[in-house]
Amino acid sequence: MFLNSTMSAALDRIAERATDVRRAFTPGAVPRRDDVATAGPSSGFTLDPLSVAAPDGTYFIVSDSRGHLAYTRDGAFALRGGRLVAADGVPVFGIRAPGAELTELRADPVDAALNRIDQPRIEPDGSLLYQRNTIDPRSGARKTQRVIIGRIALARFPAGTRLDRSDPNRSPAPPGETPQVGFAGDVGFAPLATMQRERSRVNLNESLARLDDAYLAFDALAAAEAAKGHLGKTVMDLLK
């Protein structure tokens, strides 16, 4: 069957609706279509001390696959090789000391190599810290130190800014827009919700219903095109 522009557009709608269904299972994801966006609590409790939820209207700063800055709502972080990374493995940015420039947050490389990083966690002000456990080689006495790697940065865009939704995990800054960068608990930025996991902003039931509608619309168009083709063939047969 030949696909005309109307049917191609109907297939595109199916693809968009299917994308939103998949995003319903992606923490922090927003729908491509606003009519399936959720309303209500956006995060839930987790036992992971490295999982945090950002205040509404703010984003964590991460890197994309090309090394450019990007922005995400998903704060399910992890320490891998001493480096703080997002759920998809890209580095998370913050500062190592007050007034310092944004950088990837990494633990002391010696601590990471010697497996001395214990009980890492993120505090409401975005501080990433862990306990360093050492043993005095002479006395055998154990010593525990509290080590702060740095503070996780937050970004906020002007009200009404719509970020690119093509990637469910992270978005680049819109062209010409520079976000305000700050830190949880500082002036203008609310604290992080610790031990919380951002939920998807996609209503699963509504997105499934919209996907079903898109399929029904395509089936109706396909039936109409088939009927049109059958009618055309009948007319041609009569003219022979």
Residue pairs with C-beta under 8 A, 6 or more apart in sequence:
1 222
1 225
1 226
1 229
2 225
3 11
4 225
6 221
7 218
7 221
7 222
7 225
10 214
10 217
10 218
10 221
11 218
13 214
13 217
13 218
14 211
14 214
14 215
14 218
16 32
16 33
16 214
17 33
17 207
17 210
17 211
17 213
17 214
18 211
19 32
19 168
20 31
20 32
20 33
20 36
20 202
20 207
20 210
20 211
21 202
21 204
21 207
21 208
21 211
22 168
23 29
23 30
23 31
23 32
23 168
23 200
23 202
23 207
24 200
24 202
24 203
24 204
24 207
25 200
25 204
26 74
26 168
26 169
26 200
26 202
27 74
27 76
27 87
27 197
27 198
27 199
27 200
28 72
28 73
28 74
28 75
28 169
28 198
28 199
28 200
28 201
29 74
29 168
29 169
29 200
29 201
29 202
30 37
30 73
30 165
30 168
30 201
30 202
31 37
31 165
31 201
31 202
31 203
31 207
32 165
33 210
35 206
35 210
36 202
36 203
36 206
36 207
36 210
37 201
37 202
37 203
38 199
38 200
38 201
38 202
38 203
41 199
42 53
42 56
42 198
42 199
42 201
43 53
43 193
43 196
43 197
43 198
43 199
44 196
44 197
44 199
45 195
45 196
45 197
46 76
46 195
46 196
46 197
47 195
48 76
48 195
48 197
49 119
49 120
49 121
49 122
49 194
49 195
50 76
50 77
50 78
50 79
50 84
50 120
50 121
50 122
51 75
51 76
51 77
51 122
51 195
51 196
51 197
52 75
52 77
52 122
52 126
52 152
52 192
52 193
52 194
52 195
52 196
53 75
53 192
53 193
53 196
53 197
53 198
54 60
54 73
54 75
54 154
54 184
54 192
54 198
55 154
55 184
55 189
55 190
55 191
55 192
55 193
57 156
57 159
58 154
58 155
58 156
58 189
59 71
59 72
59 73
59 154
59 155
59 156
59 157
59 171
59 179
60 71
60 72
60 73
60 74
60 75
60 86
60 92
60 152
60 153
60 154
60 155
61 69
61 70
61 71
61 92
61 93
61 94
61 102
61 153
61 154
61 155
61 181
62 69
62 70
62 71
62 72
62 86
62 90
62 91
62 92
62 93
62 170
63 69
63 70
63 90
63 91
63 93
63 104
64 70
64 90
64 170
64 172
65 90
68 172
69 93
69 172
69 173
70 90
70 170
70 171
70 172
71 155
71 163
71 170
71 171
71 172
71 173
71 179
72 86
72 169
72 170
72 171
73 198
73 201
74 86
74 87
74 169
74 198
75 192
75 196
75 197
75 198
76 86
76 87
76 197
76 198
77 84
77 85
77 86
77 87
77 92
77 122
78 84
78 85
78 87
79 85
79 107
79 117
79 120
79 130
80 89
81 112
82 106
82 107
82 108
82 109
82 111
82 112
82 117
83 91
83 104
83 105
83 106
83 107
84 91
84 92
84 94
84 104
84 105
84 106
84 128
84 149
84 152
85 91
85 92
86 92
86 169
86 170
87 169
88 169
88 170
90 170
91 104
91 105
92 104
92 105
92 152
93 102
93 103
93 104
93 105
93 152
93 153
94 102
94 103
94 105
94 126
94 128
94 150
94 151
94 152
94 153
94 183
95 101
95 102
95 103
95 150
95 151
95 153
95 183
96 103
96 105
96 149
96 150
97 150
102 153
102 181
103 150
105 128
105 149
105 150
105 152
106 112
106 149
107 117
107 120
107 130
107 147
107 149
108 132
108 147
110 116
111 117
111 130
111 132
111 147
116 132
116 133
116 134
117 130
117 131
117 132
118 130
118 131
118 132
118 133
118 144
119 130
119 131
120 128
120 129
120 130
121 128
121 129
121 130
121 194
122 128
122 152
122 192
122 194
123 129
123 192
123 194
124 184
124 185
124 191
124 192
124 193
124 194
125 151
125 183
125 184
125 185
125 186
125 191
125 192
126 151
126 152
126 153
126 154
126 183
126 184
126 185
126 192
127 148
127 150
127 151
127 152
128 148
128 149
128 150
128 151
128 152
129 146
129 147
129 148
129 149
130 147
130 149
131 144
131 145
131 146
131 147
132 144
132 145
132 146
132 147
133 142
133 143
133 144
134 142
134 143
134 144
134 145
135 141
135 142
135 143
136 142
136 143
151 183
151 184
152 183
152 184
152 192
153 181
153 182
153 183
154 181
154 182
154 183
154 184
154 189
155 179
155 180
155 181
156 179
156 180
156 182
156 188
156 189
157 163
157 173
157 174
157 177
157 179
157 180
158 177
161 174
161 177
162 174
163 171
163 172
163 173
163 174
164 171
164 172
164 174
165 171
173 179
180 188
182 188
182 189
183 189
184 190
184 191
184 192
185 191
